[in-house]
């Protein structure tokens, strides 16, 4: 099963919701701050409303909920048979993201904060991969003086101690942040706040045992998601 399946499927649900832009709009005033848990923007996407079963950041059983699993998401996006596919697990996560992001591009629809987080997801995964995988990314964060924060992300007992959005430019390219803001209609403060909250939660889900015992599996899943995403976006061009 997938380490990131629960997180990606919930983000996809929110991004696909036709009411996302009205219910959780972007380009709103934001107080940039270091948050805890899921935080302000990510929490508004994952914690709000009508998602079946809700999102539990400490759910590490890796099982998609029976009411609306990964196959259902891909089926709803692609028009495929919702129960007949073979995409459950990490092999389908890139398809999910690619279909969500491809739909956003082809329809020229900005969406709300759900779409913003969906667009930030591959940005975060690429950053982890480009910094040497899970352990390399954690080393990068601790090298910035945030060892205690990094420990909270790995812990399956503590809430995330998130990054300061004002420090996000030390990790992510300013041009990328500006491009995301332009494509989503969000302001740059929202983009930085979203990254400051999403990166810790991705790391939380990639370390379900509170350590690096499964790093090889986590890094392989990131590679697989990014490959699937690239293939899906190329198909939709």
N, C-alpha and C positions, 0 to 999 in steps of 0.2 A: 504494500500500500504506500501511499504518498505521505511525506512529511508535511508538505505545504498544501495538501488537498483541501483541508478545512478552511484555511485562510483564503486561498485563491477562489474557491467556490463561493464563499460569502462575499468577497469583493466583486466577483462577476455578477452575482445576484443584484447587488446594489447598482452596479454600473448599467445593467440591462433594464432596470426598472424604469419604465417610461415616465414615472413621476420623480425621478432622481433630481432633475434640474429644478423642479418646483419645491420638492420636499427638503432638499439639502443643497441649495444653490451655492455656486462659487462666486468669487469676486465680492466677498463680504468683509467687513472690518474684522481683523484678527489681532488679538494681543499676543505677539510672539513670546512664547515662554517655554520653559523646560517643564514638561508635564510628567505625570506618572501613569502607569497602566497603559490603556490604549490611547489615552490622550484626548485632545479636543477634536481634531479632524478625523483621525482614524477611528476614534470612538464613535463619532457621529455616523460613520459609514457602517461599522460593524455592530454597534450597539443599539441601533434604532429600529425599531419598528417591527416590520412584518416578516422578518427572515425566519424561516422555519427552524425552530429550535434555538435560535439565537447563536451568537458566537462566544465560545468559551476559550480564552487564551491558554488555559491549562488542560485542554482536551488533547491528549497525546495518543489516543488510541488509533489515529490515522484512518478511521472509518468515516466515509461520507454518510450523512444522515440518510435514513431510508426513505424519507419523504421526497427528497430532491437531491439526487446525487450528481456526480460529474457527468455521467452519460446524459442526464436530463438537460444539463446546461448546454452541452455540445449539441444535442438534438434540437433544442430550442433555437440555437443560434444558426445552425446550418440547415435546418429543415430535415435532418436525418431522423430515422426511427429512434425514439428516445430510449427505448429499452434494448434495441437490437445491436448497438455498436459494441466495439471492443476497446473503448478508450478510457475506461476507468483506471485511475492511478496517475502516476506522474507523466505517462505517455500522453495523457489527454490535457494536462494543465497548460501546455504551450498552445494547444488548439483552442482552449478556452480563452486565454489572453489574446491570442492572435485574432480570433473571431470578434471578440469585444472591441479591440482596438481597430481592427479593419472596418468594422461596422461604423465606428465613430468617424473614421476618415472618409469613407465613401458617402456617408450621409451628411457629412459636414455639420455634425451635431456636437456641440460642446459637452452637454450633459452637466451633471452636478459633481458633488464631491466623490461619489462612487466612481465616476469615470476618471476623476483626477487620480485617485488611489490606484486604479487599474493601470493608468499610464505610468505611474511611478514604480509599479511593481518590477517591470523588466529593468528599469534604471537601477533599482536597489540590487537585483540579482546580478546584473552586470558588474556593479561595483564590488560585490563580494567576490565574484569570480576573478576579476582583474587584480584584486589585492591578495591573491593566493588562496582563495577558498575560505572556509569558515574560520580556521585557525589564523590565517593571515589577516583576515578582516578584524578579528578580535585583537590581534597584536597591534594593528593600526590604531584602533580605538584606545587601547590601553596606553600606547605610546603618546597619545594626545593628552594623557593625564586622567583618563576616564575608566580606570580599572574597576572601581566599584560599580559604575553603571554597567559595564560589560558583564560583570558577574551577575547582576540582577537579570540581564537578558537570558543568560544561560540557566538561571535557577528555575526550578519548577515549583518553588515555594513563594517567591517574591513577585510583586508586580514590577513591570519594567520601570526603570529610572531612565527616562528618555533623554535624548540629546537636546542641547540648546539650539534652537533653529538659527540663532545668530552665528553658530559655528559650522553650519552645513556647507558653506563655501570652502571650508578646509577639506571637505570630502568629495563634493560634487562640483562639476564644472559650471561656472556661471552661465555660459551659453546654453547648456542643457536646461538649466532652470528657467531661463528666459523663453526657450522654445516650448517647454511644457506649459508655461503661463500663456503663451500666445495661442497654443493649440486647444487649450481647455477653457480659456476665458477666465481662468483663475488669476489672482494677483500673485506676485512673487513671494510675498509673505506666506500665503497659503501653501505654496509649493514647498517652501523650506520647512514649514511646520509639519506638513504631511511626510516629508522625508525623515524628519527628526523623530517621528512616531512610527513610521512603517519599518525602517531599518531594524530597530530593536525587536519588533514583533516577528519579523522574518527570522532573525537570529534566534529568538525564543522557540519558534516552531522547528527550526533546524537542529536544536539541541534538546530533544525531549527528555533525555536522561540527566540533564544538568551537567554534562561534560562533553568531551569531544570523541567519545567512543564510536559514534556513528558518522564521523566526518566524511569518510569516503563515500558513504551512501548519500549524505547531504550534498556534497560537491557534484556527484554524478547526477543527482536530481536537478540541480541548477543547470548543468550542461544540457540535460535532456529537455528541460523546459525552454531554454533559450533556442535550441535547435528546432523544436516544434514550433515555437513562436515565429522564427524566421521563415520556416517553410509555409506556415499558414498565411503570413502577410504577403509572401511572394505569390501564393496561389490567388489571393484576393485582389491583386493588383490588376 
